[in-house]
Amino acid sequence: MRVDINLATRPYEDLRRFWFRWGGAVAALAIVTAALIYHTVAGWVDARKDRRLTQQYEQQIAERDQEKAQAQALMNLPQNRSTRDRSQFLNDLFQRKAFSWTKVFEDLEKVMPPRLHVVSIHPEMGLDNQLEINLVVAGESRDRADDLVSKMEASQHFHETYIKQESAETGLQAGDNVQFNISAIYVPEVAGGHPEGTP
């Protein structure tokens, strides 16, 4: 019996040589693919945890806002208005009494550049119970005022410092050509030697 095999239709392939040459690349590609799939799944799981945590925080914030609104509504009742007004007055009084001119000038002295001096200083309590200081200084150039703003921001006692207004002045002390109105939030030092709001 005679069997004819056409090698043109089924060419000879050396599979051992193929896998020896490309097996490492295929294995490396499989490892990289598996690693990418793992990181993708891990990222999705972490994102799901973060979303759940965010929802919990948002729910807590909503609950606190609701409690705050209820407390404000209670304090706004006619029979409670006198207590609310007295409480606000006492809180403002305590905060103003806690303000120390000596300490403010000591903190300013540490950051004040040469050839720049304080003309006036005015503290006032903001709507969010933060102590805002409006500072008027005079000097020979804007560079001195910019230096003061940078040093105040770098300190632990002044935040959100910026120049509100700049004006050329005549009749000031010798060498004082420009006057600057600077605004800053002052964070007083509390017992323990740390600024208020820090551990």
Kinemage of the C-alpha trace (Angstrom):
@kinemage 1
@onewidth
@group {chain A} dominant
@subgroup {mainchain}
@vectorlist {calphas} color= white
{ca met a 1} P 0.000 0.000 0.000
{ca arg a 2} L 1.379 3.391 -0.940
{ca val a 3} L 0.701 6.572 1.092
{ca asp a 4} L 1.486 9.987 -0.424
{ca ile a 5} L 2.210 12.833 2.005
{ca asn a 6} L 2.304 16.368 0.682
{ca leu a 7} L 4.802 18.250 2.885
{ca ala a 8} L 3.738 21.531 1.320
{ca thr a 9} L 0.378 21.404 3.094
{ca arg a 10} L 1.830 20.400 6.515
{ca pro a 11} L 5.278 21.913 6.745
{ca tyr a 12} L 7.639 20.558 9.388
{ca glu a 13} L 7.765 22.557 12.658
{ca asp a 14} L 10.401 22.201 15.343
{ca leu a 15} L 8.272 22.894 18.458
{ca arg a 16} L 11.146 22.408 20.858
{ca arg a 17} L 13.154 25.127 19.134
{ca phe a 18} L 10.101 27.429 19.055
{ca trp a 19} L 9.441 27.110 22.791
{ca phe a 20} L 13.146 27.451 23.599
{ca arg a 21} L 13.271 30.709 21.688
{ca trp a 22} L 9.900 32.269 22.649
{ca gly a 23} L 8.953 30.426 25.841
{ca gly a 24} L 10.733 32.914 28.134
{ca ala a 25} L 9.071 35.906 26.480
{ca val a 26} L 5.637 34.272 26.702
{ca ala a 27} L 6.212 33.402 30.377
{ca ala a 28} L 7.370 36.957 31.149
{ca leu a 29} L 4.339 38.389 29.359
{ca ala a 30} L 2.073 36.081 31.347
{ca ile a 31} L 3.685 37.205 34.618
{ca val a 32} L 3.307 40.904 33.707
{ca thr a 33} L -0.321 40.340 32.702
{ca ala a 34} L -1.046 38.551 35.976
{ca ala a 35} L 0.614 41.378 37.939
{ca leu a 36} L -1.433 44.014 36.090
{ca ile a 37} L -4.636 42.096 36.724
{ca tyr a 38} L -3.726 41.786 40.425
{ca his a 39} L -2.997 45.517 40.761
{ca thr a 40} L -6.203 46.395 38.918
{ca val a 41} L -8.311 44.210 41.196
{ca ala a 42} L -6.487 45.483 44.302
{ca gly a 43} L -7.011 49.086 43.192
{ca trp a 44} L -10.697 48.434 42.592
{ca val a 45} L -11.045 46.885 46.071
{ca asp a 46} L -9.200 49.821 47.690
{ca ala a 47} L -11.337 52.323 45.774
{ca arg a 48} L -14.441 50.526 46.971
{ca lys a 49} L -13.212 50.758 50.585
{ca asp a 50} L -12.441 54.472 50.100
{ca arg a 51} L -15.906 55.090 48.671
{ca arg a 52} L -17.492 53.302 51.626
{ca leu a 53} L -15.365 55.328 54.069
{ca thr a 54} L -16.221 58.580 52.270
{ca gln a 55} L -19.914 57.760 52.493
{ca gln a 56} L -19.550 57.128 56.245
{ca tyr a 57} L -17.807 60.491 56.733
{ca glu a 58} L -20.418 62.283 54.623
{ca gln a 59} L -23.166 60.669 56.689
{ca gln a 60} L -21.454 61.739 59.928
{ca ile a 61} L -21.061 65.300 58.609
{ca ala a 62} L -24.739 65.378 57.622
{ca glu a 63} L -25.714 64.140 61.115
{ca arg a 64} L -23.527 66.809 62.774
{ca asp a 65} L -24.996 69.504 60.510
{ca gln a 66} L -28.478 68.351 61.441
{ca glu a 67} L -27.607 68.416 65.159
{ca lys a 68} L -26.110 71.899 64.732
{ca ala a 69} L -29.236 73.132 62.930
{ca gln a 70} L -31.464 71.696 65.673
{ca ala a 71} L -29.328 73.314 68.387
{ca gln a 72} L -29.418 76.667 66.595
{ca ala a 73} L -33.177 76.405 66.163
{ca leu a 74} L -33.497 75.663 69.888
{ca met a 75} L -31.290 78.643 70.809
{ca asn a 76} L -33.289 80.916 68.479
{ca leu a 77} L -36.518 80.280 70.350
{ca pro a 78} L -37.775 83.459 72.071
{ca gln a 79} L -37.336 81.999 75.559
{ca asn a 80} L -33.677 81.092 74.814
{ca arg a 81} L -32.510 84.247 73.020
{ca ser a 82} L -31.254 85.953 76.157
{ca thr a 83} L -29.163 82.887 77.063
{ca arg a 84} L -27.742 82.724 73.520
{ca asp a 85} L -26.855 86.441 73.471
{ca arg a 86} L -25.237 86.231 76.899
{ca ser a 87} L -23.243 83.152 75.848
{ca gln a 88} L -21.987 84.895 72.686
{ca phe a 89} L -21.059 87.989 74.692
{ca leu a 90} L -19.100 85.948 77.250
{ca asn a 91} L -17.321 83.924 74.541
{ca asp a 92} L -16.281 87.120 72.757
{ca leu a 93} L -15.129 88.583 76.059
{ca phe a 94} L -13.004 85.521 76.887
{ca gln a 95} L -11.426 85.521 73.439
{ca arg a 96} L -10.594 89.220 73.612
{ca lys a 97} L -9.188 88.808 77.114
{ca ala a 98} L -6.959 85.997 75.849
{ca phe a 99} L -5.428 88.394 73.319
{ca ser a 100} L -2.026 89.528 74.551
{ca trp a 101} L -0.570 92.693 73.015
{ca thr a 102} L 2.812 91.884 74.512
{ca lys a 103} L 2.877 88.427 72.923
{ca val a 104} L 1.780 89.758 69.528
{ca phe a 105} L 4.574 92.346 69.519
{ca glu a 106} L 7.073 89.691 70.604
{ca asp a 107} L 5.977 87.447 67.717
{ca leu a 108} L 6.122 90.373 65.281
{ca glu a 109} L 9.566 91.392 66.509
{ca lys a 110} L 10.887 87.944 65.564
{ca val a 111} L 9.764 88.284 61.929
{ca met a 112} L 10.090 92.045 61.333
{ca pro a 113} L 12.731 92.856 58.680
{ca pro a 114} L 15.119 95.791 59.177
{ca arg a 115} L 14.030 99.270 58.034
{ca leu a 116} L 10.352 98.366 58.405
{ca his a 117} L 8.259 99.316 61.409
{ca val a 118} L 4.685 99.054 62.689
{ca val a 119} L 2.496 102.133 62.324
{ca ser a 120} L -0.664 100.618 63.765
{ca ile a 121} L -2.196 97.257 64.631
{ca his a 122} L -5.866 96.401 64.981
{ca pro a 123} L -7.199 92.969 66.061
{ca glu a 124} L -10.752 91.880 65.314
{ca met a 125} L -12.686 88.644 65.695
{ca gly a 126} L -13.840 87.065 62.432
{ca leu a 127} L -17.118 85.294 61.766
{ca asp a 128} L -15.486 81.901 62.347
{ca asn a 129} L -14.014 83.036 65.696
{ca gln a 130} L -10.536 83.466 64.244
{ca leu a 131} L -8.501 86.434 65.390
{ca glu a 132} L -7.653 88.598 62.377
{ca ile a 133} L -4.927 91.221 62.679
{ca asn a 134} L -4.845 94.272 60.421
{ca leu a 135} L -1.310 95.563 60.480
{ca val a 136} L -0.097 98.848 58.982
{ca val a 137} L 3.662 99.019 58.420
{ca ala a 138} L 5.885 101.570 56.730
{ca gly a 139} L 9.251 101.182 55.033
{ca glu a 140} L 11.445 102.102 52.118
{ca ser a 141} L 10.344 99.476 49.580
{ca arg a 142} L 7.858 96.724 48.806
{ca asp a 143} L 10.635 94.121 49.128
{ca arg a 144} L 10.630 94.691 52.901
{ca ala a 145} L 6.876 94.123 53.113
{ca asp a 146} L 7.097 90.977 50.959
{ca asp a 147} L 9.854 89.710 53.253
{ca leu a 148} L 7.648 90.359 56.284
{ca val a 149} L 4.706 88.488 54.718
{ca ser a 150} L 6.946 85.496 53.911
{ca lys a 151} L 8.364 85.382 57.453
{ca met a 152} L 4.917 85.697 59.022
{ca glu a 153} L 3.626 82.800 56.898
{ca ala a 154} L 6.659 80.698 57.889
{ca ser a 155} L 6.007 81.289 61.595
{ca gln a 156} L 3.593 79.245 63.712
{ca his a 157} L 1.541 82.251 64.822
{ca phe a 158} L 0.440 83.916 61.558
{ca his a 159} L -1.549 82.372 58.704
{ca glu a 160} L -3.246 83.585 55.512
{ca thr a 161} L -0.977 86.622 55.479
{ca tyr a 162} L -1.224 88.995 52.519
{ca ile a 163} L -0.831 92.669 51.590
{ca lys a 164} L -4.298 94.254 51.350
{ca gln a 165} L -3.207 97.715 50.294
{ca glu a 166} L -0.070 99.594 49.331
{ca ser a 167} L 0.234 103.364 49.193
{ca ala a 168} L 3.002 105.909 48.708
{ca glu a 169} L 3.034 108.261 51.672
{ca thr a 170} L 4.547 111.663 52.356
{ca gly a 171} L 5.231 113.122 55.758
{ca leu a 172} L 6.327 109.820 57.265
{ca gln a 173} L 9.577 109.193 59.062
{ca ala a 174} L 12.798 109.538 57.127
{ca gly a 175} L 13.262 106.569 54.812
{ca asp a 176} L 9.578 105.569 54.924
{ca asn a 177} L 8.376 105.925 51.352
{ca val a 178} L 5.636 103.302 51.270
{ca gln a 179} L 2.931 102.202 53.679
{ca phe a 180} L 1.382 98.723 53.619
{ca asn a 181} L -1.832 97.350 55.091
{ca ile a 182} L -1.256 93.659 55.905
{ca ser a 183} L -3.907 91.184 57.017
{ca ala a 184} L -3.176 87.931 58.869
{ca ile a 185} L -4.884 85.335 61.059
{ca tyr a 186} L -3.170 85.265 64.439
{ca val a 187} L -2.860 81.958 66.302
{ca pro a 188} L -2.009 82.696 69.947
{ca glu a 189} L 0.143 80.405 72.009
{ca val a 190} L -1.726 78.375 74.625
{ca ala a 191} L -0.523 76.630 77.742
{ca gly a 192} L 2.167 74.093 76.889
{ca gly a 193} L 4.049 76.320 74.490
{ca his a 194} L 2.164 75.286 71.326
{ca pro a 195} L 0.043 77.535 69.090
{ca glu a 196} L -3.677 77.051 69.504
{ca gly a 197} L -4.929 74.225 67.310
{ca thr a 198} L -1.623 72.302 67.268
{ca pro a 199} L -0.828 69.141 69.292
